[in-house]
Amino acid sequence: MKTVVINGSPRKGGNCETLINELIAEIDGEVSNYFLEESNINFCKACLGCQKGDCVRDDDLNKAMDELQEADLLVFATPIYYGQMTAQAKTFVDRFYQISQNSDKSLEGTKVIIIATQANPTDAFQGYVDGLAGMPFGYMGMEVIGSVVAKGTTGKGDKEDLADAIAEIKKIGENL
């Protein structure tokens, strides 16, 4: 299985990274792991250059998008800040434009696992996370096969705080 991991957290060694590592341990096959905070990423500028070929941006997201088109699985991780994904994660999602605007490219059939972390201890943002299955992933023809929301996670990479989410991650990983 070929997997692309997108970590939209700005925190190295944070909760998203901890959960990603737990999931990667369960995955057989090739894994490409992108930590967006330390990647060279640019915003989509809606120039429509992608309709004729590749995105005009010369950055790490072009490589990630190329790999994603060949992948079986996308692991998409983001903290929830003010009820939404981080700016880093949104920049990645916005770059789906280069695929949706080019009839030679597709993410159809790619499986997705969503990992979200939040300081809020309630289900306040569960609807937002569930909605990602439709937009952007469903819109791109992708299928969300698992979703984990780690609630009340204020410590950085604390496995004790993340115990329930780690158990959920391991269960998803066992079913891959």
N, C-alpha and C positions, 0 to 999 in steps of 0.2 A: 504494500500500500504506500502511496506517495502522499505526504501530508505537508501542508503549509501552515505554519503557526504565525499569527499576527498578534503581538502583544502591544495594545494601545495604552498601556500604563506609562506614565512618566517616571515611575519609581523603580529603580533597579532593586532587585531582591524583595519586591513587594508581594502582595497577596496574589495578584494575577500571575506573576512569575512562579510563585510557589505552586499554585494549582496547575499551571501549564506543565511544570516539571513532573508533577504526579501523573498527569495524563500521558505525557511523552513516554514515561516508563512503561506504560501499558500498550504502546503502539509499536507494531512490527513494521519494518520498512524504512524508507527514506523520509527524513524530516528536515524541512527548511524552517528555521526559526528566525523571525524578524522582530526585533525590539525597536519599535518605531522611534522612540525618544533618541536613540543613538544612530538612527538611520538618516541618510540624506533623502528627505521627502519634500515634495513640492505640491502645492495645490493645483487642482485642475483649473485651467484658465479658459475653458470653453472655446478653444480656438478651432475645434472640429478637425484638426490635423489627423486625429485618430480614424476618421472616416476613410482616409486614404492609406493608412498603414499604422505604424506604431505611434504612441504618444510622443509629442515633441519634447516633453520633459526628460532630461538626462539625469535620472536619479534611481535610487534603490527600489522604488515602487514599480518601475517598469520591469525589473527583474522579478519582483514578487508576483506581478500580474502574469508574466510569462509562465512562471512556475505553477501558479494557481490554475491556469488553463489546462495543465497536464496532470493536476493533482486529483486524487480521489476524495481528499478530506481537507477542509479548512477548519482550523481551530482559531476562533476569534475571541480575544480576551480584552476586556476593558473595565476599568472602574466606572461606576456611575457617579458623575459629578453634576450636581444641580439637576438631577433627573434625566441625564442623557450620557451618552458615551463621551469619552474625552475628545479633545480637538485632534489629537494624533490619530485616533481610531476613525474619526469622521473624515479626515483627509484621505485615509486609505479607502473608505467606502465611496467617497466622491470620485475616486479614480476608477471605479467600475464603469464610469462614463466611457472610457476608452475601449471597453469591451462591448458595451451596449450600442455604441455608435458604429461598430465595425461588423458587418455581416460575416466576416471570416473568423470571428472570435466568439467564444461562448464559454459560459460556466455551467451550462445545463447539466444537471445530474450530479454536480459536486455536492458531497455531504458536508454539513456544517455542525460543529459543536460550539456553542456559545458559553463563555465563562464571563460572569460579571461579578464584581465585588462592590460592596457599598457599606458605608458606615451606619446607615439607618438600619435598625434591627427589625423593622417590619417589612411587609410585602409591598411597601409604597411604590416601588419601581418595577414590580413584577410584570405589570401590563406593558410597560415600555420594552422590557427585555423580550417578552413574548411577541410583541409587535415586530421585532426584528426578523422573525420568521417570514413575514410577508414583505416587508420593505426594510432592508434592501435585498435580503437573500432570496426570498421567493420570487421577487421581480426578476432576478437574474437567472431563474430556473434552478436554483440551488434548493437543497432540502435540509432543514435543521433536524438532526437526529438526536440531539441532546442539548440540554441547557442546565447550567448550574448558576445559581445566584447565592453568593456567600454574603449573608446579612450580618450587620453589626461588627464588621471587621475593621477595627480602628488601628490595631497593632500592625506593624510591618512584617509580613511573612511569618506570622506566629502560627505554627501548625496546630497548636492547641485551639486557638480561636477558629481555625479553619477545619477542624476535625469533621464536622458534618458535611462540608463541601468536598473535602478530600474523599470521604466515603462515597458520595455521589459520583465524583470523578472516576473513582476506581470501578464503580458499577458500569458506568458508560464505557470505560476502556475495556472491560471484560467482554462487552457485547460487540466490539468492533470486529 
